C-alpha cells in the first residue's frame, strides 16, 4: 500500500512539473509576443556590431 501511495505521489509531482514547465514557456512566449517590435529588433544605432574589430571600436 505504501509503494502505491509513493508512486501516485511521484506521478502527480511529475505531471505538476510538466504543467509548470509548459506554463512558464507559454508565459515567456506571450511576453515576447507583446514586446514592441522596435525593442525586439536591433537598430544600428542601438546595437554593437557582432563583426566589429578592436580598431573599429576606437
ROSESE-699185 format. One record per atom (N, C-alpha, C, O): residue in one letter; y, x, z. Coordinates in steps of 0.05 Angstrom, whole numbers, plus 5000, padded with zeros to 4 digits. Last residue first. Layout:
<recs>
AYXZ/...
</recs>
This chain:
<recs>
X604157484364/X606557614374/X609057474366/X611257554372/X599757264340/X600657124364/X603257244374/X604557124391/X598257584299/X599557334292/X600657194316/X602457024313/X595557994325/X598158054313/X599657804305/X602157804305/X590857744340/X592657814361/X595457884349/X597457824362/X589657174296/X589157444305/X591157514326/X593157374330/X587056524293/X589356704296/X588356974306/X586556994323/X583756104284/X583256344269/X585456544272/X585656734256/X585555664312/X582955784321/X582356044306/X580656194315/X592255584334/X590355614312/X587755764322/X587955954337/X593955124383/X593555414378/X591555434355/X589355324357/X598154554371/X595554694374/X595754994370/X597455094356/X602754304361/X601754274388/X599154444392/X598254464415/X604054354308/X605954454327/X604954444356/X606154574374/X599654114282/X600054404280/X602054514301/X601654734311/X595853664321/X598053714303/X598654014304/X598154144324/X589653404328/X591153654332/X593353684312/X592853724288/X588352774359/X588252964337/X590053194343/X591653194361/X589452474403/X586652564400/X586352754376/X584352884374/X594752334401/X593852514422/X591052624418/X590352834428/X595052004357/X596452254356/X595752444379/X596152684376/X591951564373/X590951734352/X592452004352/X591152204346/X590951424443/X592551414418/X591751624398/X591051854406/X584651214466/X586651434465/X588251404440/X587251354419/X580650854463/X583250754470/X585450964470/X587750904473/X576251174453/X577050974433/X579850874438/X581350824419/X575651454500/X576351594476/X577351404454/X579151474439/X574051024533/X576451174539/X577451324515/X579851334509/X569250884508/X571450694509/X574050824515/X576150754504/X566251344518/X566851264491/X569151064490/X570851084472/X566051314575/X567351544561/X568051474533/X570251544523/X563050834581/X565750854592/X567351084578/X569651054571/X558150984559/X559750764547/X562650774556/X564450724540/X556651384595/X557151454567/X558751234553/X560551304537/X556151074641/X558051294640/X558651374612/X561051414605/X552050724626/X554650614633/X556850834632/X559050784623/X547851094620/X548750934597/X551550824602/X553250824584/X547351274673/X547951464651/X549051314627/X550951404614/X546050794699/X548450934706/X549251134684/X551651164678/X541050684675/X543350494671/X545950634678/X547950594664/X538151114695/X538551084666/X540850894660/X542350944642/X538351014750/X539551264739/X540051234709/X542051324699/X535550534752/X538350544761/X539750794750/X542050774742/X530550704736/X531950514720/X534950514727/X536650504709/X529351054779/X529551154751/X531050964733/X532651054717/X529350694822/X531250904821/X531551024793/X533851094785/X524850384807/X527550254810/X529650474809/X531750424796/X520850774810/X521450644784/X524150504785/X525650524765/X520950904864/X521651114844/X522250984817/X524051084803/X519350414885/X521950514892/X522850734872/X525150744864/X514150394865/X516050184858/X518950274863/X520750234847/X511950844889/X512150834860/X514150624851/X515650664832/X512250674943/X513650914935/X514050914904/X516150984894/X508850234943/X511650194951/X513350434941/X515550404932/X504050474930/X505150274912/X508150234917/X509750204899/X503350784975/X503750924949/X504950724929/X506650804913/X502450395014/X504750575017/X505450714990/X507750754984/X497650165000/X500050005000/X502550175000/X504550114987/
</recs>
